[in-house]
């Protein structure tokens, strides 16, 4: 018998209601029935994004929407700041490079958050900078960025603030309108609790002004095409109908629970996870700027990090994530994002303790 | 009580097995379990595409894969032939325009198929032409293009033959390797019988050589990134896991039925539909080059085409499609593609007859 407990930072577990909604017979997207669903989803997304602006929906992974932000806001030769302190921050730089945008890279030590003052210094040096690309929660390191402080800087400059909130939306506070964020990008398979395949973008007035001037090529990911279709509750191209219908279910759940309660729940689960790690004598990878969505933990000396993840999955059915890129084998990551309860965290910690012991870890030094 | 009978050319009905597969708890994509599924899907796609080359999988609508073909095969300033005889043929031209590719447009009267000789003439005029963009089955008109004849021409030229087989794959004969097609693009929600959200691309050696030279920007839709990941049964970005799992089910069904049997079934359903239309005194929109995936029928005089579609849907639950773009209100379209049986066609024809009578259509003139 096999049973799985998914504790990875995307995909995250999908509530049964949303799974079952996808098992209903498929409906056509250009029907009053689907248009009603799509309208409800778009309205609820505004609530989660904390914005009055439209939220555009793409059928793609979150990376597609990140590419859309670069291709729709900028032109070749433009300058943009890319804050990179992990695998997903680096993606902004790669995207800028792909589109001929001059990336001014702010390299941040993995495990640390960027100092907003460094961004301010760069913006003061060059008023021609068109965008600042940041990451709310860097999934590869578990670091949370102080987006509020950065928004407080960018609002006095020409540059648009773009936030990758793929990991983070629905887990971390992000007040799009109140803080003045110009573009928030997200995905479906994290805090929004449905399978991967949908991506989302919100845009401020300042962002739309840049869209008007953008000269990068785009078609499928065109904000203008999406906005035009959205005005009649439509998408320019056939959407992932099943995923939109599943999303209606999870957004209804989120509205019922309430965003404040959801965020408080994530905070509590994250704090509990961090305290449990310390109690087990383990070290957090990002102790100074931990996120509420995912916790990265250093693999203790003498334990093989890759084998630990495999062992927990194969023996106990608990799926946590290993390290990515330069952190491969060096950290493991426990997600507490989306459809995750206290009981799931307790389960994961208990299983982690057993697995570590089985792999020779002796735990914290016993008090004398 | 409401029950729906979906007879639209995308989405098409999804078999219960595939729907239920999506209702299983979500699994992580970087696990041996998912990699096995993905490997099986990629192998089965080669069978359906009738190719020995890799088939790349994108999470997007079919249009995303069309954009990928333009962005990965060409460079700004390149010349390409775009055959347009409907809404989807026009999309190739729009995509070329978006990427700064010089589109040599071959305009075909809607409802007619392109004469391959015209393509040959253009190719002979200019050996610098890099690609010929065509449509296997033009969903907006129901026209089938003679891809075999076109491939027979392009194989003697520098240009790569790119076929939009979004509507058509699994319904029409398309022998990718045998005919020498360089790039076949398709989508998930037509002949492959799963919901929208996945797109596919096969590439010949000639196409890959062009990929090496391409200078258009791309990232999410990069063929090279996809190919590199595919070599280890992976995708460069989080795929629409649920849809891949659903696709395993429908591809297994297709392998069991056998491609020849599937194509013969589509041919029979299409022929039956066309004969029924004629018997009802209706005129086919594309009598000279009808496809086996979808039949477009002229709305008879005195009947409101938009209302007919709505009436059939609202009163009888039978969803057919209206006309698109310049054909809006002028044609209706019945799909016989994917998970569709003889019984479904009989149902649709019976309901169409009733609906037309209710809207004042008198039918063919009675014999004296």
Interface residues (C-beta under 8 A of the other chain):
Chain A: X4 X6 X8 X10 X11 X13 X14 X19 X20 X22 X23 X24 X25 X26 X27 X28 X29 X31 X59 X60 X61 X62 X63 X64 X67 X71 X94 X95 X98 X99 X100 X187 X189 X195 X196 X197 X216 X217 X218 X219 X220 X221 X237 X238 X239 X240 X241 X242 X243 X313 X319
Chain B: X4 X6 X8 X10 X11 X13 X14 X19 X20 X22 X23 X24 X25 X26 X27 X28 X29 X31 X59 X60 X61 X62 X63 X64 X67 X71 X94 X95 X98 X99 X100 X187 X189 X195 X196 X197 X216 X217 X218 X219 X220 X221 X237 X238 X239 X240 X241 X242 X243 X313 X319
